[in-house]
């Protein structure tokens, strides 16, 4: 069940679920706010919690609203695209062969079938980004499994609209956003460490912060760097 509470000019969506703890999220690009709370928690208790977090909510909303956004993509020649934090110009070549993507110096060469529309070109490029991430992640996962003393049973790569990664501590799996293939590689490493830390501490409490400080002392630098990069022009939902 979804309800709403008003905190001045901020509307908070409240979702009651079969969970033990209350969770607060602020979603890009506009800073929509959602609280997931245990099903038996009263709305008054949730309101008090939201009020206690009001300053944090406003800070997060300002960050999101000030963040640079990518221009809509049309998948045309000389359009700028990013791979691992570096800019490349797109070169579209129509060929009667299997679609493919290849990095060539300062260009991304996108081979597409004659007459391919924007959606098909986008699908080819997004699948290529997905494969880049699937290749880059395993050695980093292996590295941090050894350093942190954890075991990630499986990892998944998918388009995620509200977060860079996620962790299922029970299944010992993590999910990575395909958009990470556009960011510097150290940002991917930070997200892997972040999600691996959730195998040791599921919540973002003081113990979690201490774990991050222990294993990656400069993690906040990478977090801030990741969040300074332009994000997709689309409206993210949940």
N, C-alpha and C positions, 0 to 999 in steps of 0.2 A: 504494500500500500504506500502511495506517495502523497505526502502532505506538504504544505508550505508554511513557513513562518517568516514574518517581516521584522527586520532589524533596521529601522530607519528606511533608507533608500536601498537596502540590500535584501533581496529575496533569497531564502534558503530552502532548497528542496530537501525534504526529509523522507528517507526510505527506511521503514521498519523491516528488519530481516532477522533470520535465525542465526544471530551472531552473538559473541560474548562481549565485545568491546565496541565503543563508539568510534566512528571514523569520519574525519572532515577532509573534504577535497575541494580545491578551486581549479576549475577547468578552463583551458584556453579555448578561443582567443580572448573572449570578453570577460572572463572571470566568474562564470557561473559557479554557484556554491551548492554543494550537496553534503548532507550528513547521513551516513548509514548508522543506524542505531539498533540495539537489541529490541525485539518485538514488544517486550514488556515494559520498556522505558517510557515514562510519561512525557508528554509534549512539553510540560513545564520544565522538567529536568533537562531536556534537550535544548530548550531555549536558554536556560542558564549557562549551559556549556557553550552554546554559540556566542553568547554575549561575552564570555570570558576569552574567546578567541577572536573577537571582533577586530582588534588591532592587527593581528596576524593576517586575517582575511583581507583587510584593506591593503596591506603591504603586498600580498600575493597578487591581488587584482591590479595594482599599479604596475608591478613588474610585467604582467602579461600584456597589459594594454600598451606599455611602452616598447614591447619587444618588436624588433624588425620582422616584417613578414615578406615572404617570397611573392613575387609577381605570379599571376596565373600562368601556367605553362601551356604552350600551343604545339610544342614538339616540331619546331621549324628550324631551318638552317640558321646557325650563328646564335641560337638561343643559349643562354648561360645555364649550366648545370654544375652541381658540386659532387665530387667524389672524395671521400676521406678528407674533407676540409679544403680541397683544392678546386679551383674553378676551371671548367672546360667548356669549349664551345661545341654545340651539337652540329654534327654533319649527318644529314639524312640521305641515304642512298637507296633508291628503289631497285630491287633485284628479285628475280623469280627464283628465290631460294629460301631456305629456312631463315626466319628473322634472327638477328644476332646483334650484340653490342660489343664494341672493342675500343679500348683506350689507345689513342695514337697521339703521342706528344701532348699538345694542348687541346686535342679534340676528342669528343666521344663520337665514334662512328656507329650510327644506328642503321642497320640494314633492315628494310621493311619491304613487304611485297608491294608491287605496283598498286596504287589506289588505296593503300592502307589509310584509315582515318585516324584522327587524333587519339581516340580511345585505344585502338590497337597498338599504336606507337607507344602510348603510355604504359600499356600492359607489358610490352616487351622490355621497356626500360626498367619498370618496377620489378619484374622478375629477375633481371640482371642484378639490381641492387640487392635483392633477397639472396641471390647466390653469393655475392661478394661477402655478405654478412655470415652466411653459413660456412664459408671457407675461413673467415678471419676469427670466428669465435672459438673453435675447438682448442687451439693451442693456448689461448688466454684462459679458457676454463680450466684446462689441465694445470697450468701454472698456478692459478689461485686455489684450486682444490688442494694442491700440495702445501701451499703456504698457509692456508686457513684451516686445514684439517677437516674439510667437508667433502661431500660427494654429491655432485649434480647428476642425477640419473639420466635426464634428457633436457635438451634445450630446443625451443621452438622459435622460429623467426616469422613474424607476421606484421601486417600493417596495424598499428595501434594508434588510436586517435587521442588518447588522454594521458599516456605515460610513455616513458622511454623503455621501461622494462617492468616485469612483474615476477613474483616468485610464489610457488605453491609449496610451502614447507612440508606439508604432509606427503605429497607425491615426490618431493625433492626435484622439482623441475623449475626452469626459468623460461621466460619469454622475452624476446628482444624485438624492439621496433625496427622495421626495415629502414626507417629514416636515419638510423645510426650510421648506415653506410655512407651517408652524406657528410657526416661530422668527422673531426679528427679521430684517429684511431685510439688515442688516449681516452677519449670520451666513451668509446665502447668498453674499454678496460675498466673505467670507473663504474659503469653500469653493471658489468659482470661482478665486480667486487661488492657493489651495493646489494645486488640480488643474492649473491652467495652469503652475505652477512645475515640475510633474513633466514637462512637455514639455521643460524645460531640464535637469532633473536627476531621473531616475526614482526614486532612492532618497531616504530620509530621512537623508542624511548631512550633514556640516558645510556643504557647498556649498549644499544645499537650504535649510538654516536661514539661511545668508547671503543667499540670494535672497529669502526671505520677509522678512528684516529690511530688505532694500533696498527692496522694492516695497511692503510693508505693515508699517511699523515696529511698529504696535500689534497685529500678528496674534495674539500670544499672549493678549491681552485678549479678542479675539473668540472664540478657541478656547475659553478658559475659560468665557466667558459662554454659549456654545453648549452646553457640556457641563454647565453648572449647571441648564439647563432640564429639566423633567420629561421622561422618555422613556416610550415605550410600555410598557404593563403586561405585554405578551406576553413570552415567553421567546424570546430571539433565538438563532438557531443559525447554522451555516455549512455 
